[in-house]
């Protein structure tokens, strides 16, 4: 919606941009106390003050998800967790040492070489390098890799 705004009225031009910024902040695990309430107030104000149909309806998905899934928004902010397990920046892939057979299949298939280890020792995932693609989890024949959201 941000890219589709004609720019004539501030509620749509600026408000939708601010809504997007708050949503990105929350889904990246950087949300702070009060962001959910700020998002809701902003969405209601945009809906009431925008001049066209685009601006008046743009906040509807946000308002609807706040109504039915507010607890998920709160979990993102309070616990820094995504209950649905879909926010990539809040995802972590973990190799369970007791299940890892040190075969190296996960490391060979990792597109960014984020997995390292030695034969006889459990492999580990470098969180800084990991792009959270999930290839390692699907390739591991021992089901030793789990996604924590």
SVG drawing of the C-alpha trace seen along z (x, -y; Angstrom):
<svg xmlns="http://www.w3.org/2000/svg" viewBox="-13 -16 50 57">
<polyline fill="none" stroke="black" stroke-width="0.4" points="0.0,0.0 2.9,-2.4 4.1,-2.3 0.5,-2.7 -0.3,-5.9 -0.8,-8.9 0.7,-11.1 -2.0,-13.7 -3.1,-13.2 -0.7,-12.8 -2.7,-10.0 -2.1,-7.7 1.3,-9.0 2.9,-9.1 0.6,-7.0 0.9,-3.8 4.7,-4.2 4.8,-4.5 2.5,-1.5 4.9,0.5 7.9,-0.6 6.2,0.5 5.2,3.9 8.8,4.5 10.2,3.5 7.8,6.0 8.5,8.9 12.2,8.4 12.1,8.8 12.8,5.2 9.4,4.2 9.0,2.3 6.3,1.9 3.6,-0.3 4.3,0.5 1.1,2.6 -1.0,-0.1 0.7,-2.8 0.1,-0.6 -3.6,-0.3 -4.2,-4.0 -2.3,-4.9 -4.3,-2.4 -7.6,-3.8 -6.5,-7.3 -5.5,-6.5 -8.8,-4.8 -10.8,-7.8 -8.8,-10.6 -7.6,-9.3 -9.3,-10.9 -9.6,-7.9 -10.6,-4.2 -7.0,-3.1 -6.1,-5.0 -9.4,-4.1 -9.0,-0.4 -5.2,0.0 -5.3,0.4 -8.0,3.1 -5.7,6.1 -3.7,4.7 -6.9,3.9 -8.3,7.3 -5.1,9.2 -4.9,7.0 -8.5,8.0 -8.0,11.7 -4.3,12.3 -3.3,9.6 -1.6,12.2 0.7,13.0 1.7,9.3 2.3,9.2 4.4,12.4 6.6,10.8 7.2,7.7 7.2,9.2 8.9,12.6 10.7,11.8 9.1,15.0 6.9,15.7 4.3,18.2 3.5,19.0 7.1,19.6 7.1,17.5 9.2,14.4 12.6,15.3 14.5,12.9 13.1,14.5 13.8,18.1 16.8,20.1 18.0,23.4 19.6,25.6 21.4,28.9 20.7,31.3 24.1,32.8 22.6,36.1 21.0,36.7 23.9,35.4 25.9,38.2 28.6,35.8 27.9,36.9 28.4,33.5 25.3,33.6 23.9,30.4 27.2,28.6 27.6,29.7 24.1,28.5 24.2,25.2 24.3,22.5 26.2,20.0 28.5,22.4 27.0,21.5 27.5,25.1 30.8,26.4 32.0,29.4 34.4,32.3 33.9,36.0 33.0,37.5 31.7,34.1 28.3,32.6 28.1,29.9 27.0,26.3 25.2,23.5 26.7,20.0 23.7,17.8 25.4,14.8 25.9,16.5 22.6,18.5 20.0,17.2 17.3,19.4 16.5,21.2 15.8,24.5 17.9,26.6 19.9,28.1 16.8,29.3 15.3,31.0 18.6,32.7 19.5,34.1 18.7,37.8 18.8,38.1 16.3,35.3 18.9,33.6 18.1,30.0 15.1,28.1 13.6,24.7 13.0,22.6 10.7,19.7"/>
</svg>
